[in-house]
């Protein structure tokens, strides 16, 4: 298992950590700051999901007038973790 830590940009969250197993399946997702309830929900939904599927579902989601969101930042962080971004 490998843990990836990254700092999201343009959102309320300050740090994200995601644990990926050898098959790049998300085992845990943790966030510092941000909308606690929503991020707990996202963490519960992506647990057990292949990282590529999470990227496909979350990339491009916007938060209000912002050009990004916490789900989008997770997708971008996962892309970097997988060497795609």
ABEGO torsion letter per residue (X at the ends): XBBBBBBBBGBABABBBBBBBAAGBBABBBBBEEBAAAAAAAAAAABGBBAAAAAAAABGBBBEABABBAAAAAAAAAAAAAGAX
